[in-house]
Amino acid sequence: MPIDPARPFKPVRIAILTISDSRSTDDDTSGDKLAELLTGAGHELAARAIIRDETDLIVSRLHNWIDDPAVDVVITTGGTGLTGRDVTPEALHRLDGKDIPGFGELFRWISFQKIGTSTIQSRACAVVARGTYIFALPGSTGAVTDAWEGILESQLDSRHRPCNFVDLIPRLTE
């Protein structure tokens, strides 16, 4: 994707939320991978947490970060599948934000090229709520890498043309 080297890079402050009933800080490989990717790209890791697959817990954590001026973006990993415990998309809908439908569509297109029709089991999605972007990714390291390298790396780069998410941040609460 086109990067305009004449424009300045503006780092964004990103929080990572791992949603899992079984992961801990010792084995949160997807959260670790996201932290490595975003800091490697020059962004700031604003916060990081692991919580259980429970809608109320997810909503509460997201509301806290949405209201925190030190967080511009939240990336979640986990809870986007089809099982009864996978409730991340439902939690995002409770935030009363604006859906970003193209994110999930593009993620599944990128994923299809690697895992074929199995991508249909992903409910990856994104919203913008009260001026904060929230991207919900599956829990595998492959999925978070695909989402970062295929979408987020360029869209969270202020130099990306013709447009990017960063340029919109000041206008999200208009």
N, C-alpha and C positions, 0 to 999 in steps of 0.2 A: 504494500500500500504506500501511497506517496507521502513522504515526510518532507516538509518544507524546512530546510536547514536555516533559513533566514529568520524563522520564528523561534522564540525562546521556549525551552522545555519548562513546564510548570508542574512540579510534583504534586500529587494529590495524596490526601491522608486516607488510608484504607484500613478498615477493620475486617478481620477474618473471624467468621463464626462457623465452627465445626458442629454439625448436628448429628449426634450419634448416641446410641444406647451402649455402645461397646468400646468406643475409642477413648484414649486418655492422652495426656501430654506426651507420654512415652511412645505411643504408636500412631499419632495423628499425622500420617504420611501426606495426606492431601493438604492439610493445613500447613505443614512444613513446606511442601512444594509451592503453594501459593505465596507464602512469606518470602521464599527464595526468589520467585519470579518477580514479584512486585518490587522488592527492594533492589534486585538486580537491574530493574528498569529505571531506578531512580526515585521511586515513590517511597512514602513514609508508612511504616506499619504503625497505625494509630492505636490499635487494640487487637486483642485476640482472646477468644474464649471457646470452650467446649461445653455444650449443653445437650440434654436428652431430647429425643424426638417427641416433644410435647408442645402443642400449639401455643398454650398460654406462656410457657417459658420462652419460646422463640419470639413471640410478639413482644413480650416485656423487654427482652434484651435488645430487640431491634428498635423499639421506641426510645430506649435509653441512648442508643447510638445515633438515632435520627436527631434527637434533641441536643446532642453534643456538638458544639461548633468545631471541635477538633477532628470530626469524622466527616469526610466528603462522600465516601463510598463504603459500602459493606459488601463483602463477597462471602456467601455461605457455601458450605460444601456438605452434602449429605441430605437425606430426607426428601429427595425428588423422585423417588421410584413409585411403584404401584402398590406396595404392601400397605397393610393397615397402619403401620407405624410411620409411614412416610407422609409427613404433614407440612413440609416446608412451603409448598405453593399455597396451601390454605392459610398458613400464617401470614404470608405476604399479602394475600387478599384482604386480610383483616386490618391492614395498615391504611386502607382507603387511599392508596396512591394511584398513580397513572401506570397502567401496564405498558411495557415496552415489548410488544408481541414479536417484533423482528428478532429479538435476541434469542428466544427459544427456537424459533424457526431456523435461524442461521446456525445455532449450535447443533441442532439435529442434522442439518445438511452436512456440516463439517464432520460430525460423528459418524454419519452414514458412510462416508468415504473410508472409515477405518473399521467399523464394526458392523456394517450392513444394517439389515432391518432391526437388529437388536436395539438400535437407537430409539425406536418407537416407545420403549419402556421408560424413557427419560422425560420428566416433566420440568426440565430446566426452564427458568423463567426470569423475568426482571421487572422491577417497578421503580418509579421514582416517587418518594414519599417525603413531603415537607422539605424538599430541597436536597435530599440524599438519595443517591443511586443505590439500589440493592439488586445484586445478581445472585441467583440461586443455582448452584451447580451440583451435579451428582457428586458422590463421595469418593470416586476413584481418582488416583493420581493421573491416570491417562485423561480422564474427562476434564479435570481442572487445567491440565496442560493444554489440551485442545482448546478450551474456552479462552485461556489467557493468550496463547499464541495466535489463535484464529480470529479473535474478536477484541478482547479487552486490552491487549498490549497496544494496539493501534488506536482504539477509541478512547483510551485514557492517556493518550499522548497529545498534548496541546499543539504539536507541530503537524499532526495528521491532517491531510486535505482530501476532499473538499470540506469536511466537517468532522467534529469529534465531540465527545461528551464533556470534556473539560471546558470548552468555550461556553457551554450552556449553563454551567454551575451558577454563575451570578444571576441568571434569569429564571432559575427553576421555581422560585417562590413568588414570581410576579403575580 
